[in-house]
């Protein structure tokens, strides 16, 4: 007996019956019901991605149509005719098909014509086919198949029943591949089959081809690591390690993992896309109702569940936004590795910033209603040490960002806080006056001289003290402490730090030119021209000024001002320096009254190179 040799799995395991079709249950059910009820359309259009079973279902359907009209033992494919429109797309081919349609079937009731890749037909061929497709003979049925429905003429689409084939789910392909592996005595890991199905991107024919390739590579022993290596697919473990580093803020660990990925030959953009997909899966795993959307093995799903327990939604969304911006900037970047490494640094630092913001939000939302207590109107010398007065609530309650409490004056020396210059709009002025215990000017001046600065400093800087005050109640001293703390956090140069520093004009011009070269390297030529042609003027020891020509230059300066000043302050070691900019209104108003030659002369004065070039090439204005 002659050995048939090796047959690829895509042909060997091609479905011949409805029960063997994978992943198209709704379409199979509809077609079977149409046959059983004998409600057959004259034209069908099967459309969808490659390798999902369009031609296979067309063949099964064509044979099943005549199953009730042919005796047992007779060939059901006798009245089935196939035409490849990719190679038979001319008008003559369609005319020949039309001539064949007129002939009655010799066996059975219907003649079925399958036209594959129908979108490849020419416009003339489509037009020649229209009349026959609209009014075919009673014994003719047409089944058209295409992967690009949008290329088919609307007049053809309107004459057909359209069936959209969907991509085959990964779990369905894994189940089908497992049956084939068992039939061929191939040892496999479920993760390896899942990886093959994922790589196939919904096409079962591609999955079967990859399966044959992996069996040849591994010698009938499909292991996850070997399959991942051969398919050039990033392992789940890399993404798990990256996310763990992001959660813990370990920048170094993330960069080392990224270096391993590059050493294996993977593209940085592919890594970023995979990382975004991984974070999406972690986000999906946070809700029990959406876990079913995770199409992955159980062990991988457990990793997603574990990481979803240590991350929050705001953090993941911030991660995805950073990755999305990097993907946009990736193609225009000259140093793609540096761009990706900076992205990883940002991702590792997002967790800390988000947690700080969350703490502030919790403080503001967890604040209890404030109970304001009027201060007793007694002179400081006669204040006895008595228990706190009974609080009387005020309706509606006032909610502040920090819990405040009135300070009980000591028996020896009463402490008076410095009056805050800012008044909260949510506290009535009368209540503030009562809370602060305002008295006559003589009493205020007398009490002010008794301020204890050491106690004030200790109250405003002690974190534990502030926490205890939150528990006790409210205090205007805490309000003052909060404002003092905000003032400390806001960067300003102290007078002793700025005093004595002088801006050196030559150093300023040098630093200004260095930043102009940096801007030129970033291809920001308009702003570079502004920096070259508009030199800064020194106003005083900590102020420089630049005169601009128009609003466009002002917009460019505003967009780059933060980075420019940071660069100048660092290079000149002058943290208090600031930049003022204004548009020369006089020059701007005179622009419309200048002749072209006057404008050219002004340009030559500002740019001597232009004058030199015009003289060298003997250039003049062309009116």
VOGU-3710 file (C-alpha; in Angstrom, 3 decimals, decimal comma):
1> xxxxxxxxxx> 0,000/0,000/0,000  1,394/3,369/-0,998  2,189/5,708/1,879  0,369/9,015/1,508  3,063/10,828/3,501  2,660/13,785/5,816  -0,497/15,896/5,495  -0,648/19,291/7,160  -3,130/19,555/9,998  -5,068/22,356/8,280
11> xxxxxxxxxx> -6,072/19,904/5,528  -6,083/16,692/7,526  -8,470/18,037/10,174  -10,603/20,252/7,933  -14,247/19,859/9,027  -16,500/17,793/6,779  -19,596/17,846/9,017  -21,416/20,534/10,948  -20,343/19,063/14,296  -16,670/19,546/13,413
21> xxxxxxxxxx> -16,939/23,293/12,769  -15,186/25,280/15,534  -16,321/28,605/16,969  -19,221/29,423/14,586  -22,166/27,948/16,471  -24,708/30,656/15,608  -24,036/30,509/11,860  -24,054/26,698/11,835  -27,381/26,643/13,666  -28,939/29,132/11,224
31> xxxxxxxxxx> -27,817/27,236/8,133  -28,986/23,889/9,525  -32,419/25,337/10,303  -32,675/26,753/6,776  -32,003/23,298/5,320  -34,454/21,525/7,604  -37,241/24,017/6,810  -36,231/24,164/3,110  -36,193/27,966/3,247  -33,148/28,448/1,056
41> xxxxxxxxxx> -31,982/31,797/-0,248  -30,669/32,107/-3,802  -27,482/33,906/-2,839  -25,330/33,933/0,299  -22,317/36,007/1,234  -19,917/34,568/3,822  -17,518/37,258/5,047  -14,999/37,468/7,849  -11,271/37,218/8,674  -9,003/34,572/7,193
51> xxxxxxxxxx> -9,013/31,039/8,543  -12,346/31,151/10,372  -14,255/28,603/8,225  -15,981/30,528/5,429  -15,078/28,172/2,580  -15,427/25,116/4,822  -18,972/26,054/5,843  -19,813/26,847/2,213  -18,772/23,337/1,137  -20,633/21,632/3,983
61> xxxxxxxxxx> -23,739/23,720/3,265  -23,560/23,017/-0,482  -23,460/19,270/0,151  -26,176/19,381/2,812  -28,614/21,197/0,507  -29,057/18,117/-1,698  -28,930/15,595/1,139  -32,728/15,190/1,076  -32,861/14,851/-2,682  -30,096/12,305/-3,309
71> xxxxxxxxxx> -30,248/8,628/-2,454  -27,827/7,150/0,043  -24,469/6,228/-1,392  -24,469/8,907/-4,064  -21,863/11,651/-4,082  -23,237/14,843/-2,519  -20,509/16,978/-4,089  -21,571/16,085/-7,620  -23,636/19,307/-8,000  -21,140/21,583/-6,227
81> xxxxxxxxxx> -18,990/23,873/-8,376  -16,200/26,108/-7,075  -14,717/29,173/-8,770  -11,654/31,023/-7,538  -12,381/34,652/-8,290  -8,767/35,614/-7,603  -7,632/33,890/-10,815  -10,956/33,949/-12,750  -11,999/37,563/-12,372  -12,696/38,631/-15,935
91> xxxxxxxxxx> -16,001/39,182/-17,702  -15,449/36,085/-19,866  -15,154/33,862/-16,780  -18,459/35,166/-15,423  -20,163/34,724/-18,784  -18,992/31,130/-18,908  -20,389/30,619/-15,397  -23,729/32,105/-16,455  -23,920/29,667/-19,377  -23,368/26,727/-17,002
101> xxxxxxxxxx> -26,064/27,955/-14,617  -28,755/27,472/-17,264  -28,166/23,700/-17,356  -30,442/21,615/-15,111  -28,806/19,402/-12,435  -28,484/15,752/-13,462  -28,529/14,563/-9,868  -30,462/16,093/-6,995  -32,508/19,284/-6,954  -29,966/22,132/-6,739
111> xxxxxxxxxx> -26,685/23,164/-8,317  -24,528/25,153/-5,885  -21,834/27,565/-7,082  -19,176/28,635/-4,577  -17,240/31,753/-5,631  -14,281/32,241/-3,307  -12,508/35,605/-2,868  -15,393/37,293/-4,685  -14,013/40,776/-3,956  -11,304/40,093/-6,554
121> xxxxxxxxxx> -13,819/40,255/-9,429  -13,491/43,276/-11,689  -16,207/45,901/-11,838  -17,249/44,694/-15,292  -17,505/41,123/-14,035  -19,668/42,250/-11,108  -21,990/44,122/-13,444  -22,279/41,099/-15,745  -23,142/38,929/-12,751  -25,845/41,221/-11,327
131> xxxxxxxxxx> -28,826/40,048/-13,403  -28,152/36,350/-12,883  -27,636/36,879/-9,144  -30,887/38,806/-8,809  -33,031/36,335/-10,794  -31,219/32,996/-10,866  -32,823/29,805/-12,202  -34,835/27,862/-9,583  -32,170/25,172/-9,375  -29,170/27,517/-8,831
141> xxxxxxxxxx> -27,799/28,697/-5,498  -24,756/30,972/-5,164  -22,448/31,113/-2,143  -19,939/33,988/-2,223  -17,010/34,117/0,206  -14,729/37,076/0,900  -12,421/38,525/3,520  -13,059/42,123/2,415  -16,767/42,818/2,288  -16,241/46,551/1,772
151> xxxxxxxxxx> -14,803/45,866/-1,701  -17,962/44,132/-2,899  -20,401/46,347/-4,789  -23,464/47,434/-2,773  -25,693/46,111/-5,553  -24,223/42,653/-4,959  -24,601/42,921/-1,182  -28,270/43,838/-1,461  -28,987/40,585/-3,355  -27,385/38,267/-0,777
161> xxxxxxxxxx> -27,993/36,953/2,711  -24,897/38,124/4,584  -23,254/35,994/7,304  -20,412/37,606/9,274  -17,981/34,998/10,595  -16,320/36,019/13,839  -12,781/35,357/14,998  -12,474/32,053/16,796  -12,046/32,397/20,541  -8,773/31,338/22,112
171> xxxxxxxxxx> -10,423/28,789/24,398  -12,122/27,110/21,408  -8,833/26,863/19,542  -7,052/25,490/22,615  -9,703/22,774/22,962  -9,413/21,879/19,265  -5,608/21,806/19,368  -5,701/19,551/22,435  -7,820/17,003/20,537  -5,400/17,048/17,611
181> xxxxxxxxxx> -2,397/16,710/19,943  -3,962/13,656/21,585  -4,741/12,164/18,165  -1,089/12,591/17,117  0,332/11,416/20,486  1,933/14,798/21,185  2,749/15,742/24,771  1,718/19,314/25,525  1,269/21,922/28,202  -1,951/23,878/28,153
191> xxxxxxxxxx> -0,005/27,140/28,400  1,860/26,225/25,196  -1,384/25,581/23,301  -2,804/28,828/24,669  0,258/30,687/23,403  -0,170/29,171/19,917  -3,857/30,118/19,874  -3,088/33,661/20,980  -0,427/34,047/18,301  -2,921/32,858/15,636
201> xxxxxxxxxx> -5,088/35,947/16,313  -8,447/34,228/15,866  -7,559/32,223/12,715  -7,785/28,452/13,263  -5,901/27,691/10,050  -2,968/29,774/11,306  -3,141/27,986/14,659  -2,921/24,575/12,947  0,058/25,716/10,877  1,826/26,990/13,999
211> xxxxxxxxxx> 0,983/23,723/15,747  2,721/21,706/13,009  5,716/24,031/13,194  6,029/23,696/16,982  5,683/19,906/16,846  8,558/19,772/14,350  10,645/22,120/16,518  10,077/20,453/19,899  9,854/16,828/18,771  6,283/16,141/19,918
221> xxxxxxxxxx> 6,850/17,725/23,329  5,168/21,106/23,467  6,529/23,017/26,460  5,675/26,613/27,189  9,246/27,967/27,258  10,289/26,333/24,000  7,133/27,472/22,218  7,544/31,033/23,503  11,155/31,086/22,326  10,334/29,781/18,844
231> xxxxxxxxxx> 7,335/32,063/18,361  9,307/35,088/19,595  6,632/35,898/22,185  7,301/37,685/25,469  6,681/35,478/28,472  4,014/36,474/31,019  6,728/36,375/33,654  8,463/39,456/32,238  5,339/41,555/32,566  4,687/40,206/36,073
241> xxxxxxxxxx> 8,180/41,235/37,144  7,811/44,682/35,576  4,483/45,293/37,317  5,874/44,095/40,649  8,737/46,579/40,229  6,244/49,335/39,432  4,231/48,576/42,557  7,304/48,591/44,805  8,886/51,589/43,045  12,022/49,588/42,180
251> xxxxxxxxxx> 13,310/51,497/39,172  16,535/49,503/38,959  14,715/46,186/38,884  12,436/47,378/36,084  15,393/48,564/33,999  17,190/45,225/34,450  14,131/43,290/33,292  13,825/45,582/30,278  17,477/44,937/29,470  16,808/41,177/29,489
261> xxxxxxxxxx> 13,953/41,727/27,055  16,185/43,669/24,674  18,884/41,003/24,846  16,375/38,439/23,624  15,786/40,566/20,523  12,336/41,953/21,283  11,297/45,369/20,016  10,623/48,074/22,604  7,313/49,018/21,020  6,167/45,382/21,180
271> xxxxxxxxxx> 7,102/45,377/24,864  5,096/48,553/25,545  2,034/47,185/23,751  2,264/43,958/25,734  2,673/45,861/29,006  -0,452/47,904/28,269  -2,361/44,691/27,545  -1,081/43,195/30,809  -2,238/46,239/32,809  -5,609/46,035/31,085
281> xxxxxxxxxx> -5,945/42,434/32,255  -5,016/43,457/35,810  -7,711/46,140/35,638  -10,262/43,601/34,414  -9,336/41,218/37,238  -10,327/43,778/39,873  -14,031/43,056/39,386  -15,468/39,593/39,900  -17,991/40,249/37,163  -15,342/40,943/34,514
291> xxxxxxxxxx> -12,906/38,135/35,319  -14,564/36,057/32,604  -13,114/38,497/30,063  -9,654/37,145/30,850  -8,891/34,617/28,128  -5,799/33,000/29,615  -4,684/29,888/31,561  -5,650/29,555/35,208  -2,118/30,098/36,548  -1,784/33,351/34,587
301> xxxxxxxxxx> -5,230/34,420/35,772  -4,110/33,932/39,372  -1,203/36,312/38,776  -3,608/38,935/37,449  -5,785/38,493/40,547  -2,752/38,828/42,825  -1,553/42,040/41,199  -5,054/43,508/41,131  -5,094/43,192/44,916  -2,050/45,458/45,359
311> xxxxxxxxxx> -2,967/48,110/42,765  -5,815/50,580/42,497  -7,759/51,778/39,471  -6,350/55,322/39,493  -2,787/54,015/39,426  -3,437/51,622/36,530  -5,188/54,311/34,480  -2,235/56,645/35,074  0,116/53,869/33,910  -1,904/53,354/30,732
321> xxxxxxxxxx> -1,884/57,078/29,945  1,913/57,215/30,261  2,322/54,175/27,996  -0,113/55,600/25,446  1,854/58,853/25,252  5,092/56,907/24,817  3,607/54,906/21,947  2,725/58,172/20,204  6,235/59,602/20,694  8,002/56,331/19,894
331> xxxxxxxxxx> 8,246/56,649/16,103  9,622/60,193/16,212  12,160/59,398/18,938  15,803/59,000/17,913  16,793/57,149/21,082  13,999/54,631/21,549  15,672/52,758/24,394  16,102/55,949/26,415  12,471/56,860/25,798  11,320/53,454/27,033
341> xxxxxxxxxx> 13,582/53,597/30,102  12,262/57,040/31,028  8,753/55,636/30,675  9,594/52,817/33,094  10,969/55,355/35,569  7,723/57,316/35,365  5,676/54,150/35,839  7,660/53,201/38,937  7,177/56,660/40,458  3,446/56,950/39,739
351> xxxxxxxxxx> 2,454/54,732/42,666  3,992/57,055/45,252  2,433/60,208/43,790  -0,987/58,554/43,541  -0,763/57,347/47,154  0,090/60,872/48,337  -2,905/62,268/46,480  -5,112/59,537/47,925  -4,007/60,448/51,448  -4,910/64,078/50,850
361> xxxxxxxxxx> -8,309/63,058/49,450  -8,960/60,814/52,443  -8,121/63,676/54,782  -10,525/66,019/53,068  -13,391/63,509/52,826  -12,965/62,004/56,285  -13,157/65,340/58,070  -15,851/65,483/60,703  -18,247/68,437/61,071  -16,458/71,275/62,819
371> xxxxxxxxxx> -17,768/72,376/66,192  -16,911/75,998/66,866  -16,588/77,064/70,517  -16,628/80,734/71,503  -13,647/81,875/73,516  -14,318/83,317/77,033  -13,849/87,080/77,144  -11,448/87,394/80,090  -8,232/89,225/80,569  -5,100/87,101/80,211
381> xxxxxxxxxx> -4,057/87,641/83,820  -7,313/86,330/85,260  -7,623/83,190/83,153  -7,870/80,211/85,532  -7,071/76,662/84,577  -10,558/75,281/83,965  -11,935/72,469/81,816  -12,781/73,170/78,193  -16,166/74,856/77,783  -19,090/72,814/76,626
391> xxxxxxxxxx> -19,180/72,778/72,814  -22,261/74,148/71,115  -22,774/72,893/67,543  -23,496/75,279/64,730  -25,850/74,327/61,901  -25,019/73,744/59,127  -21,661/72,225/60,159  -18,526/73,603/58,512  -16,072/71,050/57,074  -12,422/72,059/56,759
401> xxxxxxxxxx> -9,461/70,186/55,269  -7,798/69,805/58,691  -9,515/69,184/62,017  -9,049/72,276/64,175  -9,222/72,801/67,923  -9,137/75,837/70,138  -6,050/75,944/72,294  -6,616/76,235/76,027  -4,547/79,170/77,384  -2,021/78,339/80,084
411> xxxxxxxxxx> -2,257/79,811/83,567  1,155/81,460/83,511  1,405/83,125/80,121  -1,433/83,250/77,583  -0,354/82,527/73,997  -1,760/84,585/71,169  -1,353/83,351/67,607  -0,329/85,684/64,849  -3,364/86,822/62,903  -3,688/85,090/59,543
421> xxxxxxxxxx> -3,957/87,411/56,569  -6,304/85,065/54,736  -9,883/84,529/55,910  -11,778/81,414/54,930  -14,971/82,199/53,086  -16,838/79,310/54,684  -16,551/80,751/58,284  -18,673/83,797/59,185  -16,535/86,830/60,112  -18,318/87,208/63,444
431> xxxxxxxxxx> -17,453/83,661/64,464  -13,829/84,149/63,464  -13,694/87,261/65,621  -15,085/85,352/68,588  -12,819/82,342/68,001  -9,682/84,433/67,821  -10,714/86,362/70,931  -10,222/89,819/69,475  -10,186/92,573/72,097  -9,428/96,231/72,179
441> xxxxxxxxxx> -6,285/97,464/70,435  -4,580/98,008/73,769  -5,228/94,443/74,869  -4,132/93,095/71,480  -0,863/94,977/71,550  -0,266/93,992/75,159  -0,913/90,329/74,419  1,125/90,347/71,234  4,252/91,196/73,178  3,871/87,911/75,069
451> xxxxxxxxxx> 4,116/85,586/72,038  6,212/82,503/72,644  7,908/81,719/69,276  9,311/78,381/70,436  5,857/77,057/71,282  4,523/78,339/67,953  7,261/76,568/66,023  6,847/73,301/67,889  3,069/73,343/67,358  3,336/73,935/63,615
461> xxxxxxxxxx> 6,072/71,379/62,906  5,021/68,460/65,075  3,249/65,829/62,969  2,105/63,786/65,931  0,702/66,906/67,534  -1,341/67,627/64,437  -2,763/64,107/64,445  -3,779/64,466/68,080  -5,471/67,765/67,316  -7,498/66,113/64,607
471> xxxxxxxxxx> -8,930/63,751/67,168  -9,707/66,455/69,757  -11,530/69,058/67,713  -10,725/72,316/65,918  -8,218/75,066/66,512  -7,416/78,236/64,644  -3,807/77,628/65,596  -3,890/74,572/63,391  -5,191/76,776/60,583  -2,188/79,050/61,071
481> xxxxxxxxxx> 0,128/76,047/61,223  -1,310/74,753/57,957  -0,678/78,089/56,268  2,868/78,216/57,669  3,520/74,698/56,368  2,193/75,593/52,911  4,488/78,617/52,920  7,449/76,377/53,739  6,539/73,928/50,982  6,306/76,746/48,412
491> xxxxxxxxxx> 9,785/77,410/47,081  11,022/80,959/47,539  14,581/82,192/47,936  15,262/83,590/51,338  16,620/87,166/51,380  19,977/86,040/52,703  20,240/83,516/49,877  19,439/86,056/47,120  21,168/89,024/48,687  24,634/89,629/47,329
501> xxxxxxxxxx> 24,142/87,604/44,146  24,702/89,506/40,915  23,780/88,261/37,453  26,876/88,191/35,301  26,013/89,411/31,780  28,646/87,303/29,995  27,634/84,158/31,884  23,977/84,852/31,131  24,662/85,196/27,387  26,693/81,983/27,432
511> xxxxxxxxxx> 23,953/80,006/29,219  21,329/81,555/26,946  23,276/80,361/23,880  23,720/76,858/25,329  19,989/76,485/25,804  19,407/77,768/22,256  21,626/74,933/20,963  19,631/72,408/22,982  16,381/73,739/21,500  17,866/73,498/18,007
521> xxxxxxxxxx> 18,755/69,866/18,635  15,107/69,239/19,507  14,052/70,616/16,077  12,255/73,591/17,669  13,618/76,008/15,095  11,129/78,850/15,661  11,915/79,117/19,363  15,643/78,728/18,584  15,446/81,740/16,260  13,724/83,735/18,997
531> xxxxxxxxxx> 16,463/82,928/21,526  19,227/83,838/19,062  17,701/87,106/17,896  16,255/88,267/21,248  18,900/88,553/23,965  17,868/88,977/27,612  18,363/92,286/29,449  19,431/92,457/33,114  16,958/94,547/35,118  18,298/93,959/38,629
541> xxxxxxxxxx> 20,135/91,316/40,651  17,384/88,725/40,234  15,344/89,833/37,194  16,034/89,506/33,482  13,793/90,767/30,702  13,291/89,829/27,060  11,537/91,944/24,423  9,609/89,944/21,829  8,249/90,922/18,436  4,864/89,227/18,291
551> xxxxxxxxxx> 2,355/86,972/20,016  3,736/83,833/18,377  7,105/84,336/20,053  5,293/84,911/23,347  3,422/81,603/22,975  6,671/79,756/22,266  8,304/81,341/25,309  5,396/80,481/27,603  5,487/76,820/26,509  9,232/76,558/27,193
561> xxxxxxxxxx> 9,579/79,042/30,054  9,665/76,475/32,867  12,481/74,422/31,347  14,387/77,554/30,271  14,377/79,086/33,746  15,246/75,797/35,393  18,261/75,545/33,083  19,367/79,151/33,711  18,963/78,892/37,508  21,003/75,704/37,633
571> xxxxxxxxxx> 23,799/76,985/35,399  24,084/80,399/37,107  23,537/78,918/40,598  20,970/81,648/41,208  17,677/80,156/42,418  15,965/83,523/42,780  16,337/84,672/39,190  13,120/85,291/37,266  12,226/86,183/33,683  9,931/88,926/32,436
581> xxxxxxxxxx> 8,740/89,113/28,838  6,802/91,692/26,872  5,989/92,457/23,259  7,449/95,584/21,674  4,171/97,398/20,972  5,886/100,237/19,122  7,664/97,918/16,701  4,500/95,881/16,320  2,504/99,004/15,424  5,096/100,206/12,908
591> xxxxxxxxxx> 5,294/96,953/10,998  2,357/97,786/8,734  3,918/101,152/7,700  7,283/99,771/6,594  8,092/99,106/2,992  9,515/95,709/2,017  12,968/97,246/1,581  12,814/98,774/5,073  11,770/95,454/6,507  14,683/93,787/4,696
601> xxxxxxxxxx> 17,114/96,355/6,106  15,809/95,700/9,628  16,213/91,970/9,095  19,818/92,506/7,940  20,572/94,553/11,050  19,213/91,800/13,282  20,799/89,011/11,251  24,155/90,014/9,667  24,355/86,651/7,933  21,409/87,652/5,757
611> xxxxxxxxxx> 23,229/90,806/4,658  26,382/88,871/3,895  24,473/86,306/1,859  22,621/88,989/-0,155  25,918/90,689/-0,996  27,673/87,430/-1,873  24,957/86,242/-4,251  23,934/89,754/-5,409  20,349/89,282/-4,203  17,625/91,908/-4,377
621> xxx> 13,917/92,132/-3,701  11,617/90,666/-6,340  8,389/92,709/-6,549
//
